[in-house]
């Protein structure tokens, strides 16, 4: 699970950089992440997966309006949504002012024996 958070942060940065490079804006930056609970059955079976979650990061850096965009396995969806709701961000800024933004965040579940 320790490799999960850096992978998510790297993917989040890669997804947000092109959008903000074209304007005078700053992307949201994760300041607290919570790894998702790995479903016991999928861990036991050695199943890895990915859940893409669309959400809003508000002006205070809180996550809301989470919605699964796509998922490799439905059993990963609830743990991914529950974990992401506990994340905290430094909010996105436009011309120095915090703004709400919709983003897609990949949550990876990587099985390690």
C-alpha distance (Angstrom), angle and dihedral (degrees) to the residues before:
residue distance angle dihedral
X1 . . .
X2 3.82 . .
X3 3.82 90.1 .
X4 3.81 91.2 52.1
X5 3.81 98.7 75.3
X6 3.84 97.6 49.3
X7 3.81 90.4 48.1
X8 3.80 91.3 51.6
X9 3.80 92.7 47.0
X10 3.80 92.0 49.2
X11 3.80 92.2 49.9
X12 3.81 92.1 45.6
X13 3.79 91.0 52.4
X14 3.80 91.5 48.2
X15 3.80 91.9 50.2
X16 3.81 95.4 48.6
X17 3.81 101.5 40.4
X18 3.85 98.7 76.5
X19 3.81 92.2 51.0
X20 3.78 95.0 51.1
X21 3.81 96.7 38.4
X22 3.81 89.2 70.9
X23 3.82 95.9 56.0
X24 3.80 140.3 37.4
X25 3.74 91.9 -96.3
X26 3.77 138.2 115.4
X27 3.81 120.7 -134.7
X28 3.80 121.1 -129.4
X29 3.78 114.1 -90.8
X30 3.82 123.0 -150.5
X31 3.80 111.2 -120.8
X32 3.82 97.8 169.4
X33 3.78 124.9 25.9
X34 3.77 129.1 -179.4
X35 3.80 119.4 -157.0
X36 3.79 115.1 -128.9
X37 3.78 121.6 -110.4
X38 3.79 109.1 -103.2
X39 3.82 109.3 -129.0
X40 3.82 107.4 -113.2
X41 3.79 94.9 -133.3
X42 3.81 93.1 51.6
X43 3.80 92.2 45.4
X44 3.81 90.0 49.8
X45 3.82 90.1 50.5
X46 3.82 93.1 45.9
X47 3.81 94.0 -118.5
X48 3.82 119.6 162.2
X49 3.78 124.5 -170.2
X50 3.78 152.5 157.7
X51 3.79 134.0 -121.3
X52 3.82 119.8 -167.2
X53 3.80 108.8 -152.8
X54 3.80 124.4 -166.2
X55 3.79 112.6 -154.7
X56 3.77 145.2 152.7
X57 3.77 121.9 -112.0
X58 3.79 106.4 -157.6
X59 3.80 130.5 -147.1
X60 3.81 90.4 -87.5
X61 3.82 93.3 51.2
X62 3.81 95.7 -106.0
X63 3.79 122.1 140.3
X64 3.80 119.3 -124.3
X65 3.78 141.0 154.5
X66 3.79 95.1 40.3
X67 3.79 115.8 -173.2
X68 3.79 131.3 170.9
X69 3.81 110.9 -118.1
X70 3.78 95.5 -178.5
X71 3.75 137.8 -16.4
X72 3.77 137.6 -168.2
X73 3.81 91.0 -147.2
X74 3.81 129.1 14.4
X75 3.82 90.9 -139.7
X76 3.83 89.6 67.6
X77 3.82 94.4 53.8
X78 3.81 102.2 79.2
X79 3.84 94.6 45.1
X80 3.82 90.0 48.6
X81 3.82 92.9 50.1
X82 3.81 93.0 45.1
X83 3.81 92.6 50.6
X84 3.80 95.0 45.9
X85 3.81 92.1 52.6
X86 3.83 87.2 62.9
X87 3.80 94.3 53.6
X88 3.80 121.1 107.0
X89 3.80 125.9 -154.8
X90 3.75 139.1 -167.2
X91 3.82 93.9 -118.0
X92 3.77 125.2 -111.6
X93 3.79 114.0 -99.3
X94 3.77 133.2 -149.8
X95 3.81 113.6 -163.7
X96 3.81 88.9 -16.9
X97 3.81 95.0 -52.3
X98 3.83 120.3 113.8
X99 3.81 111.8 -114.6
X100 3.79 136.1 -176.7
X101 3.78 115.3 -112.3
X102 3.79 138.2 -177.6
X103 3.78 115.1 -129.3
X104 3.79 139.3 170.6
X105 3.78 114.6 -128.8
X106 3.81 124.1 -168.0
X107 3.79 115.1 -139.9
X108 3.80 110.8 -163.9
X109 3.77 125.4 -158.8
X110 3.79 108.1 -160.6
X111 3.78 118.7 -174.9
X112 3.79 114.0 -141.5
X113 3.78 119.0 -177.7
